[in-house]
Amino acid sequence: MSFTRQLSEMSASELNDAIDDTNFPQAHILSRGRNNSVCSTSSTSGTSSLADRALSQPEEPVVPQPGSAVGTPTDELVPSGGATNRPRLILKTNGSIPENDGTQPTTPMTPRTSTTPGHEKCTFHHDLELDHKPPTREALLPDMARSYRLLLGGLGENPDRQGLIKTPERAAKAMLYFTKGYDQCLEDVLNGAVFDEDHDEMVVVKDIEMFSMCEHHLVPFYGKVSIGYLPCNKILGLSKLARIVEIFSRRLQVQERLTKQIAVAVTQAVQPAGVAVVVEGVHMCMVMRGVQKINSKTVTSTMLGVFRDDHKTREEFLNLVNSK
């Protein structure tokens, strides 16, 4: 029995229950909001995954069809129409890409579209991308609001008193805004604002305001970011540097990682000869709790390319950043 025949004989509910969602982006979000999803159904005991079904009985080898993802390495999947996948900001170590540690979204092993049996009415499919899109983050507001309500009760407060009735919903919306960077990617933010220009002198944008959330205590840290790069016949729209800061600062972060992510993003955008980033931040987890040092500041830097190799270039950048 062929794999295609096996799919056609399964009901819509069996298909939904059998497909393993753990390899889809934001699968943990889908699992929490599963009852509200157009494609979701209640779980059925004794239902195994498609992979288990395929292995449980002998069958003839699957011959990949043109455009099929079967037998194709994950990093070579290309959406129909010739479009390429969105770039991923991955730091390389010793010339190799580190293996996924389970925290990064991966390409679905079983791409589904709106033509897949059981998913005809799913609004989160995009045929051209062969990808399963999870619900929008706004769909999580009810669950988040309930969590904040439980938190208020745990603090000994009365969530039903006048001043707190709408607080859970407000807090949920605020947290979505504080972490809106999860919904953004470099390609969308650049929006084609990369220009060919015969310019090879340093470009510096400094004192970009930054607001982020400490991932250790879920309290804010804020400060300013200075970015410099040496173009190689390509320049980036100046406002895009500030938008790159927004992508990565509007997430749960640590300042060290934020600094490096900004530098790598600029490198991917214009492939310059070098990139330098300096971030100066004030962390509320050190101000309003713990050691309570209100005047302390944390400074981190990332130097790539000529900024790391040439001390004169690095010194020029630091002088421009520190000048008033």
C-alpha contacts under 8 A as a table, 3 or more apart, distances in Angstrom:
res1	aa1	res2	aa2	distance
1	M	5	R	6.52
1	M	6	Q	6.88
1	M	58	P	7.98
1	M	59	E	5.55
1	M	60	E	7.13
2	S	5	R	5.23
2	S	6	Q	6.34
2	S	59	E	6.22
2	S	60	E	6.45
2	S	62	V	7.39
3	F	6	Q	5.05
3	F	7	L	6.43
3	F	54	A	7.06
3	F	59	E	7.88
3	F	62	V	7.21
4	T	7	L	5.22
4	T	8	S	6.38
5	R	8	S	5.15
5	R	9	E	6.41
6	Q	9	E	5.37
6	Q	10	M	6.73
7	L	10	M	5.42
7	L	15	L	7.69
8	S	11	S	7.84
8	S	117	P	7.50
10	M	14	E	5.95
10	M	15	L	6.26
11	S	14	E	5.16
11	S	15	L	6.23
11	S	117	P	7.93
11	S	118	G	7.39
12	A	15	L	5.14
12	A	16	N	6.33
12	A	117	P	6.14
12	A	118	G	4.06
12	A	119	H	7.73
13	S	16	N	5.23
13	S	17	D	6.19
13	S	41	T	6.26
13	S	118	G	7.00
14	E	17	D	5.19
14	E	18	A	5.84
14	E	47	T	7.41
15	L	18	A	5.13
15	L	19	I	6.15
15	L	117	P	7.63
15	L	118	G	6.70
16	N	19	I	5.65
16	N	39	C	6.98
16	N	40	S	6.38
16	N	41	T	6.70
16	N	118	G	6.99
17	D	20	D	7.73
17	D	40	S	7.96
17	D	41	T	7.01
17	D	42	S	7.66
17	D	43	S	5.95
17	D	44	T	6.98
17	D	47	T	6.88
17	D	49	S	7.89
18	A	47	T	6.19
18	A	48	S	5.67
18	A	49	S	4.45
18	A	50	L	5.79
19	I	49	S	5.78
19	I	50	L	6.21
19	I	110	T	7.91
20	D	23	N	7.16
20	D	49	S	6.37
20	D	50	L	7.99
21	D	24	F	5.49
21	D	27	A	6.03
22	T	27	A	5.40
22	T	28	H	7.56
23	N	27	A	6.91
23	N	105	P	7.39
23	N	106	T	6.12
23	N	107	T	7.17
23	N	108	P	5.68
23	N	109	M	7.06
24	F	27	A	5.30
24	F	105	P	6.64
24	F	106	T	6.39
24	F	107	T	6.81
24	F	108	P	5.36
24	F	132	H	7.26
25	P	104	Q	7.94
25	P	105	P	4.54
25	P	106	T	6.34
25	P	107	T	7.75
25	P	133	K	7.75
25	P	134	P	7.34
26	Q	29	I	5.29
26	Q	30	L	6.60
26	Q	105	P	6.89
26	Q	134	P	6.85
27	A	30	L	4.97
27	A	31	S	6.21
27	A	134	P	7.68
28	H	31	S	5.19
28	H	32	R	6.53
29	I	32	R	5.33
29	I	33	G	6.37
29	I	134	P	7.70
29	I	140	L	7.97
30	L	33	G	5.23
30	L	34	R	5.47
30	L	134	P	6.28
30	L	135	P	7.15
31	S	34	R	5.06
32	R	35	N	7.98
33	G	36	N	5.61
33	G	37	S	6.72
33	G	139	A	7.94
33	G	140	L	7.04
34	R	37	S	5.29
34	R	40	S	5.80
34	R	41	T	7.79
35	N	40	S	6.30
35	N	41	T	7.02
35	N	42	S	7.58
36	N	40	S	7.44
37	S	40	S	5.20
37	S	135	P	7.47
38	V	121	K	6.97
38	V	122	C	5.57
38	V	123	T	7.47
39	C	118	G	7.19
39	C	119	H	5.94
39	C	121	K	7.45
39	C	122	C	5.67
44	T	47	T	5.97
48	S	52	D	6.13
48	S	53	R	6.64
49	S	52	D	5.19
49	S	53	R	6.35
50	L	53	R	5.05
50	L	54	A	6.12
51	A	54	A	5.14
51	A	55	L	6.25
52	D	55	L	5.18
52	D	56	S	6.02
53	R	56	S	5.20
53	R	57	Q	7.10
54	A	57	Q	6.24
54	A	58	P	7.70
54	A	59	E	7.81
55	L	58	P	6.93
64	P	68	S	6.01
64	P	69	A	7.61
64	P	70	V	5.56
64	P	71	G	6.72
65	Q	68	S	5.24
65	Q	70	V	7.95
67	G	80	S	7.24
68	S	72	T	7.85
69	A	72	T	5.27
69	A	77	L	6.73
69	A	111	P	7.60
72	T	76	E	6.63
72	T	77	L	6.75
73	P	76	E	5.38
73	P	77	L	6.81
74	T	77	L	5.66
74	T	107	T	6.42
77	L	85	N	7.96
78	V	82	G	6.99
78	V	83	A	6.74
78	V	84	T	5.62
78	V	85	N	6.49
79	P	82	G	6.43
79	P	83	A	5.76
79	P	84	T	6.45
79	P	85	N	7.19
79	P	128	L	5.87
79	P	129	E	5.05
79	P	130	L	6.61
80	S	83	A	6.66
80	S	128	L	5.64
80	S	129	E	7.14
81	G	128	L	7.27
86	R	187	E	6.72
87	P	186	L	7.53
87	P	187	E	7.17
89	L	261	Q	7.52
89	L	264	V	6.79
89	L	265	A	6.53
89	L	268	Q	7.72
90	I	97	I	7.20
91	L	97	I	7.10
91	L	98	P	7.92
91	L	264	V	7.42
92	K	95	G	5.78
92	K	96	S	5.50
92	K	97	I	4.92
92	K	98	P	6.70
93	T	96	S	5.50
93	T	97	I	6.46
93	T	98	P	6.92
100	N	103	T	7.11
100	N	104	Q	6.40
101	D	104	Q	7.07
102	G	105	P	7.73
108	P	111	P	5.57
108	P	131	D	7.10
108	P	132	H	7.82
111	P	130	L	5.61
111	P	131	D	5.75
111	P	132	H	7.01
112	R	115	T	7.84
112	R	116	T	5.97
112	R	125	H	7.35
112	R	130	L	6.19
112	R	131	D	6.29
112	R	132	H	6.21
113	T	116	T	5.39
113	T	119	H	7.13
113	T	125	H	5.39
113	T	126	H	6.39
113	T	127	D	5.31
113	T	130	L	6.02
113	T	131	D	6.97
113	T	132	H	7.13
114	S	119	H	5.35
114	S	120	E	4.75
114	S	121	K	6.92
114	S	122	C	6.34
114	S	123	T	7.94
114	S	125	H	5.68
114	S	126	H	7.26
114	S	127	D	6.74
115	T	119	H	6.68
115	T	120	E	5.64
116	T	119	H	5.51
116	T	120	E	6.62
117	P	120	E	6.60
118	G	121	K	7.93
119	H	122	C	5.15
122	C	125	H	6.35
124	F	132	H	6.15
124	F	133	K	4.64
124	F	134	P	6.22
124	F	135	P	6.85
125	H	130	L	7.54
125	H	131	D	6.31
125	H	132	H	5.13
125	H	133	K	5.77
126	H	129	E	5.53
126	H	130	L	6.15
126	H	131	D	6.23
126	H	132	H	7.17
126	H	133	K	7.65
127	D	130	L	5.10
127	D	131	D	7.31
135	P	139	A	6.40
136	T	139	A	5.53
136	T	140	L	7.65
137	R	140	L	5.48
137	R	141	L	7.51
137	R	176	L	7.53
138	E	141	L	5.47
138	E	176	L	7.68
139	A	142	P	7.25
140	L	143	D	5.51
140	L	144	M	6.17
141	L	144	M	5.03
141	L	145	A	5.90
141	L	169	E	7.17
141	L	172	A	6.03
141	L	173	K	6.99
142	P	145	A	5.11
142	P	146	R	6.24
142	P	169	E	7.64
143	D	146	R	5.17
143	D	147	S	6.32
144	M	147	S	5.02
144	M	148	Y	6.32
144	M	168	P	7.75
144	M	169	E	7.76
144	M	172	A	5.56
145	A	148	Y	5.12
145	A	149	R	6.18
145	A	168	P	4.60
145	A	169	E	4.90
145	A	171	A	7.32
145	A	172	A	5.51
146	R	149	R	4.98
146	R	150	L	6.30
146	R	168	P	6.93
147	S	150	L	5.13
147	S	151	L	6.24
147	S	168	P	7.77
148	Y	151	L	4.86
148	Y	152	L	6.24
148	Y	168	P	4.98
148	Y	169	E	7.99
148	Y	171	A	7.27
148	Y	172	A	7.39
149	R	152	L	5.17
149	R	153	G	6.37
149	R	159	P	6.22
149	R	168	P	5.45
150	L	153	G	5.05
150	L	154	G	6.08
151	L	154	G	4.92
151	L	155	L	6.32
152	L	155	L	5.15
152	L	156	G	6.70
152	L	157	E	5.46
152	L	158	N	7.10
152	L	159	P	6.15
153	G	156	G	5.18
153	G	157	E	5.20
153	G	158	N	6.17
153	G	159	P	6.39
154	G	157	E	7.30
158	N	161	R	5.74
158	N	164	L	7.56
159	P	164	L	5.34
159	P	165	I	5.82
160	D	164	L	6.27
160	D	165	I	5.09
161	R	164	L	5.58
161	R	165	I	5.98
162	Q	165	I	5.60
163	G	166	K	7.58
163	G	167	T	7.48
164	L	167	T	4.81
164	L	168	P	7.46
165	I	168	P	7.38
166	K	169	E	5.57
166	K	170	R	6.26
167	T	170	R	5.00
167	T	171	A	5.92
168	P	171	A	5.16
168	P	172	A	6.14
169	E	172	A	5.10
169	E	173	K	6.28
170	R	173	K	5.24
170	R	174	A	6.14
171	A	174	A	5.00
171	A	175	M	6.14
172	A	175	M	5.20
172	A	176	L	6.36
173	K	176	L	5.15
173	K	177	Y	6.36
174	A	177	Y	5.07
174	A	178	F	6.14
175	M	178	F	4.94
175	M	179	T	6.21
176	L	179	T	5.23
176	L	180	K	5.81
177	Y	180	K	4.99
177	Y	250	R	7.81
178	F	212	S	7.14
178	F	213	M	7.27
178	F	250	R	5.50
178	F	251	R	6.76
179	T	182	Y	6.21
179	T	213	M	7.99
179	T	250	R	4.65
179	T	251	R	4.34
179	T	252	L	6.75
180	K	183	D	5.63
180	K	184	Q	7.26
180	K	247	I	7.80
180	K	250	R	5.71
180	K	251	R	6.85
181	G	184	Q	5.21
181	G	185	C	7.91
181	G	246	E	6.71
181	G	247	I	4.44
181	G	248	F	5.94
181	G	249	S	7.10
181	G	250	R	4.64
181	G	251	R	5.56
182	Y	185	C	7.89
182	Y	247	I	7.42
182	Y	250	R	7.51
182	Y	251	R	6.41
184	Q	188	D	6.99
184	Q	189	V	7.23
184	Q	247	I	6.14
185	C	188	D	5.63
185	C	189	V	6.44
185	C	247	I	7.09
186	L	189	V	5.22
186	L	190	L	6.11
186	L	244	I	7.11
186	L	247	I	7.72
186	L	265	A	7.17
186	L	269	A	7.94
187	E	190	L	5.34
187	E	191	N	6.32
187	E	192	G	7.93
188	D	191	N	5.31
189	V	240	K	7.06
189	V	243	R	6.75
189	V	244	I	7.32
190	L	193	A	5.48
190	L	194	V	7.37
190	L	240	K	6.13
190	L	269	A	7.86
193	A	236	L	6.14
193	A	237	G	5.46
193	A	240	K	7.65
194	V	234	K	6.65
194	V	235	I	5.84
194	V	236	L	4.79
194	V	237	G	6.47
194	V	269	A	7.52
194	V	270	V	6.95
195	F	234	K	5.53
195	F	235	I	5.36
195	F	236	L	6.40
195	F	237	G	7.78
196	D	233	N	5.73
196	D	234	K	4.63
196	D	235	I	6.51
197	E	233	N	5.02
197	E	234	K	5.42
197	E	235	I	6.38
198	D	232	C	7.85
198	D	233	N	4.87
198	D	234	K	7.43
199	H	231	P	6.39
199	H	232	C	7.11
199	H	233	N	5.72
199	H	234	K	7.53
199	H	235	I	7.81
200	D	230	L	6.00
200	D	231	P	5.01
200	D	232	C	5.87
200	D	233	N	6.68
201	E	230	L	5.88
201	E	231	P	6.79
202	M	228	G	6.72
202	M	229	Y	5.78
202	M	230	L	4.73
202	M	231	P	7.11
203	V	228	G	5.40
203	V	229	Y	5.47
203	V	230	L	6.37
203	V	231	P	7.68
204	V	226	S	7.24
204	V	227	I	5.64
204	V	228	G	4.15
204	V	229	Y	6.70
204	V	317	F	7.71
204	V	320	L	7.89
204	V	321	V	7.96
205	V	208	I	7.37
205	V	226	S	5.79
205	V	227	I	5.39
205	V	228	G	6.43
205	V	238	L	7.52
205	V	241	L	7.66
206	K	224	K	7.82
206	K	225	V	6.22
206	K	226	S	3.85
206	K	227	I	6.02
206	K	321	V	6.32
207	D	224	K	4.94
207	D	225	V	5.33
207	D	226	S	5.47
208	I	224	K	5.05
208	I	225	V	4.86
208	I	226	S	6.32
208	I	242	A	6.37
209	E	222	Y	7.68
209	E	223	G	5.96
209	E	224	K	4.56
209	E	225	V	6.49
210	M	222	Y	5.45
210	M	223	G	5.26
210	M	224	K	5.33
210	M	225	V	6.69
210	M	245	V	7.11
210	M	246	E	7.27
210	M	249	S	6.62
211	F	220	P	7.06
211	F	221	F	6.15
211	F	222	Y	4.40
211	F	223	G	6.73
211	F	249	S	6.20
211	F	250	R	6.96
212	S	220	P	5.66
212	S	221	F	5.41
212	S	222	Y	6.04
212	S	249	S	4.86
212	S	250	R	5.41
212	S	251	R	6.43
212	S	252	L	6.97
212	S	253	Q	6.81
213	M	218	L	5.76
213	M	219	V	5.56
213	M	220	P	4.39
213	M	221	F	5.86
213	M	249	S	7.68
213	M	250	R	7.30
213	M	251	R	6.46
213	M	252	L	5.06
213	M	253	Q	5.93
214	C	217	H	5.83
214	C	218	L	5.13
214	C	219	V	5.49
214	C	220	P	5.82
214	C	221	F	6.36
214	C	252	L	5.83
214	C	253	Q	5.34
214	C	254	V	5.96
214	C	283	H	7.78
214	C	285	C	7.76
215	E	218	L	5.39
215	E	219	V	7.84
215	E	252	L	4.69
215	E	253	Q	5.19
215	E	254	V	6.52
217	H	285	C	6.79
218	L	252	L	7.54
219	V	284	M	6.30
219	V	285	C	6.37
220	P	283	H	6.61
220	P	284	M	5.82
220	P	285	C	7.66
221	F	281	G	6.43
221	F	282	V	5.47
221	F	283	H	4.24
221	F	284	M	5.68
221	F	285	C	7.85
222	Y	281	G	5.27
222	Y	282	V	5.46
222	Y	283	H	6.71
223	G	279	V	7.34
223	G	280	E	5.50
223	G	281	G	4.20
223	G	282	V	6.00
224	K	279	V	5.92
224	K	280	E	5.52
224	K	281	G	6.61
225	V	245	V	7.74
225	V	277	V	7.13
225	V	278	V	5.85
225	V	279	V	4.54
225	V	280	E	6.54
226	S	277	V	5.71
226	S	278	V	5.26
226	S	279	V	6.48
226	S	321	V	6.76
227	I	241	L	7.56
227	I	263	A	7.95
227	I	275	V	7.46
227	I	276	A	5.81
227	I	277	V	4.62
227	I	278	V	6.69
228	G	275	V	5.79
228	G	276	A	5.09
228	G	277	V	6.48
228	G	317	F	6.91
229	Y	272	P	6.54
229	Y	273	A	7.38
229	Y	274	G	5.54
229	Y	275	V	4.36
229	Y	276	A	6.20
230	L	272	P	5.54
230	L	273	A	5.34
230	L	274	G	5.47
230	L	275	V	6.76
231	P	234	K	5.68
231	P	235	I	6.03
231	P	270	V	7.37
231	P	271	Q	7.63
231	P	272	P	4.62
231	P	273	A	6.17
231	P	274	G	7.81
232	C	235	I	7.86
232	C	270	V	7.82
232	C	271	Q	7.07
232	C	272	P	5.11
232	C	273	A	6.14
234	K	270	V	5.84
234	K	271	Q	7.81
234	K	272	P	7.50
235	I	270	V	6.51
236	L	240	K	6.82
236	L	241	L	7.63
236	L	269	A	7.63
236	L	270	V	6.77
237	G	240	K	5.38
237	G	241	L	7.37
238	L	241	L	5.71
238	L	242	A	7.45
239	S	242	A	5.31
239	S	243	R	6.40
240	K	243	R	4.80
240	K	244	I	6.05
241	L	244	I	5.12
241	L	245	V	6.51
241	L	266	V	7.57
242	A	245	V	5.12
242	A	246	E	6.47
243	R	246	E	4.89
243	R	247	I	6.35
244	I	247	I	5.15
244	I	248	F	6.81
244	I	262	I	6.55
244	I	265	A	7.24
244	I	266	V	7.82
245	V	248	F	5.70
245	V	249	S	5.90
245	V	262	I	6.28
246	E	249	S	5.19
246	E	250	R	5.75
247	I	250	R	5.91
247	I	251	R	7.74
248	F	251	R	6.00
248	F	253	Q	7.99
248	F	258	L	6.26
248	F	261	Q	7.06
248	F	262	I	7.07
249	S	252	L	7.74
249	S	253	Q	6.97
249	S	258	L	6.61
253	Q	257	R	7.08
253	Q	258	L	6.52
254	V	257	R	5.65
254	V	258	L	6.26
255	Q	258	L	4.99
255	Q	259	T	6.18
255	Q	279	V	7.65
255	Q	281	G	7.67
255	Q	300	T	7.15
256	E	259	T	5.41
256	E	260	K	6.71
256	E	300	T	6.22
256	E	301	S	7.91
257	R	260	K	5.28
257	R	261	Q	6.12
258	L	261	Q	5.19
258	L	262	I	6.31
259	T	262	I	5.48
259	T	263	A	6.57
259	T	277	V	6.43
259	T	278	V	6.98
259	T	279	V	6.41
259	T	300	T	6.80
259	T	301	S	6.37
259	T	302	T	6.30
260	K	263	A	5.14
260	K	264	V	6.20
260	K	277	V	7.77
260	K	301	S	7.79
260	K	302	T	5.77
261	Q	264	V	5.17
261	Q	265	A	6.10
262	I	265	A	5.16
262	I	266	V	6.38
262	I	277	V	7.35
263	A	266	V	5.34
263	A	267	T	6.30
263	A	275	V	6.08
263	A	276	A	6.60
263	A	277	V	6.06
263	A	302	T	6.77
263	A	303	M	7.81
263	A	304	L	7.57
264	V	267	T	4.99
264	V	268	Q	6.22
265	A	268	Q	5.11
265	A	269	A	6.16
266	V	269	A	5.01
266	V	270	V	6.47
266	V	271	Q	7.63
266	V	275	V	7.21
267	T	270	V	5.82
267	T	271	Q	4.92
267	T	272	P	6.12
267	T	274	G	7.57
267	T	275	V	6.71
268	Q	271	Q	5.69
272	P	275	V	7.04
273	A	305	G	5.91
273	A	306	V	6.25
274	G	303	M	7.61
274	G	304	L	5.27
274	G	305	G	4.10
274	G	306	V	4.98
274	G	307	F	5.73
275	V	302	T	7.99
275	V	303	M	6.05
275	V	304	L	5.11
275	V	305	G	6.55
275	V	306	V	7.76
275	V	307	F	6.50
276	A	301	S	7.37
276	A	302	T	5.78
276	A	303	M	4.58
276	A	304	L	6.25
276	A	307	F	6.30
276	A	314	R	7.91
276	A	317	F	7.74
277	V	301	S	5.49
277	V	302	T	5.28
277	V	303	M	6.61
278	V	299	V	7.06
278	V	300	T	5.79
278	V	301	S	4.34
278	V	302	T	6.68
279	V	298	T	7.97
279	V	299	V	5.61
279	V	300	T	5.31
279	V	301	S	6.29
280	E	297	K	6.63
280	E	298	T	5.60
280	E	299	V	4.43
280	E	300	T	6.63
281	G	297	K	5.64
281	G	298	T	5.18
281	G	299	V	6.47
282	V	296	S	6.84
282	V	297	K	5.07
282	V	298	T	6.40
283	H	286	M	5.57
283	H	287	V	6.52
283	H	297	K	7.51
283	H	298	T	7.82
284	M	287	V	4.63
284	M	288	M	5.61
284	M	289	R	7.44
285	C	288	M	6.01
285	C	289	R	5.57
285	C	290	G	6.87
285	C	292	Q	7.93
286	M	289	R	5.80
286	M	290	G	5.85
286	M	291	V	5.82
286	M	292	Q	5.19
286	M	293	K	5.98
286	M	294	I	7.36
287	V	290	G	7.47
287	V	291	V	7.13
287	V	292	Q	4.18
287	V	293	K	5.15
287	V	294	I	4.78
288	M	292	Q	5.49
288	M	294	I	7.83
289	R	292	Q	5.37
293	K	296	S	5.76
303	M	307	F	5.35
303	M	308	R	5.03
303	M	314	R	7.97
304	L	307	F	5.64
304	L	308	R	5.33
305	G	308	R	5.59
305	G	309	D	6.38
306	V	309	D	4.84
306	V	310	D	5.34
306	V	313	T	6.95
306	V	314	R	7.81
307	F	310	D	5.68
307	F	311	H	6.94
307	F	313	T	5.67
307	F	314	R	4.76
308	R	311	H	7.05
308	R	314	R	6.88
310	D	313	T	5.49
310	D	314	R	6.39
311	H	314	R	4.96
311	H	315	E	5.94
312	K	315	E	5.00
312	K	316	E	6.15
313	T	316	E	5.14
313	T	317	F	6.38
314	R	317	F	5.24
314	R	318	L	6.30
315	E	318	L	5.12
315	E	319	N	6.08
316	E	319	N	5.18
316	E	320	L	6.29
317	F	320	L	5.19
317	F	321	V	6.20
318	L	321	V	5.04
318	L	322	N	6.08
319	N	322	N	5.24
319	N	323	S	5.99
320	L	323	S	5.29
